[in-house]
Amino acid sequence: MTLLWRDSWLKPLTDGDVGTETCASCKKEFGKVEFVTSCDFCDIGVMHDQCANKHILQKHRKELESKMSSHKDKPLHDYQ
């Protein structure tokens, strides 16, 4: 099993800050509070966190595997 660590940060944004009211992947409107992210490999836009996971695993598997192998032997931070 490989677990992928995303940088943990919370930055409250309004839809005006982000510039969108809907998920770039599933096209559903964002709720009052949502965890969102974007793709590290393309400019698809802002997505629900779960939608981004599906998108990256389906569309960018080769890039993801390459990124994983390049970071494999790097030491973890104290909080990891």
C-alpha distance (Angstrom), angle and dihedral (degrees) to the residues before:
residue distance angle dihedral
M1 . . .
T2 3.79 . .
L3 3.78 119.6 .
L4 3.78 116.8 -159.4
W5 3.77 116.9 -146.0
R6 3.79 117.1 -144.7
D7 3.77 117.4 -162.6
S8 3.76 106.4 -97.2
W9 3.75 113.8 -129.3
L10 3.74 136.9 134.2
K11 3.75 119.4 -151.1
P12 3.79 114.5 169.8
L13 3.79 109.6 -137.0
T14 3.75 133.1 177.0
D15 3.79 121.0 -133.9
G16 3.81 85.5 -107.1
D17 3.81 90.5 59.2
V18 3.79 91.6 49.2
G19 3.80 94.3 39.6
T20 3.79 96.7 -134.4
E21 3.78 139.4 79.1
T22 3.80 97.3 -164.8
C23 3.79 137.4 58.6
A24 3.81 112.7 -100.9
S25 3.82 90.0 -139.6
C26 3.81 109.9 39.5
K27 3.84 95.2 20.1
K28 3.83 92.1 -136.2
E29 3.78 118.6 139.6
F30 3.77 116.5 -102.4
G31 3.79 115.2 -108.5
K32 3.77 127.4 -130.4
V33 3.82 91.6 -79.7
E34 3.81 121.1 18.0
F35 3.79 136.7 163.3
V36 3.79 106.0 -127.4
T37 3.77 137.2 175.9
S38 3.78 139.9 161.8
C39 3.77 134.6 -123.0
D40 3.81 117.3 -85.6
F41 3.80 90.7 -150.8
C42 3.83 106.4 44.6
D43 3.79 142.1 18.1
I44 3.81 98.4 -109.7
G45 3.81 91.5 134.2
V46 3.78 137.8 -125.6
M47 3.81 116.1 -17.4
H48 3.76 140.1 172.4
D49 3.79 108.7 -88.1
Q50 3.82 91.6 -114.0
C51 3.81 91.8 48.0
A52 3.81 89.7 52.4
N53 3.80 90.5 52.7
K54 3.82 91.2 53.2
H55 3.82 92.4 43.4
I56 3.81 94.0 51.2
L57 3.80 94.4 44.9
Q58 3.82 92.6 48.4
K59 3.80 102.5 37.4
H60 3.80 105.6 26.6
R61 3.80 106.5 32.6
K62 3.84 94.4 130.3
E63 3.80 92.8 49.3
L64 3.80 89.9 46.3
E65 3.80 92.8 51.2
S66 3.80 90.1 48.4
K67 3.81 91.2 50.7
M68 3.81 91.1 47.5
S69 3.81 92.5 51.8
S70 3.80 92.4 48.2
H71 3.83 90.8 54.2
K72 3.79 97.8 38.2
D73 3.81 98.6 102.7
K74 3.81 98.5 37.1
P75 3.80 114.8 115.2
L76 3.79 118.3 -109.7
H77 3.78 123.2 -114.5
D78 3.80 118.5 -110.9
Y79 3.82 91.9 -101.8
Q80 3.81 92.4 53.7
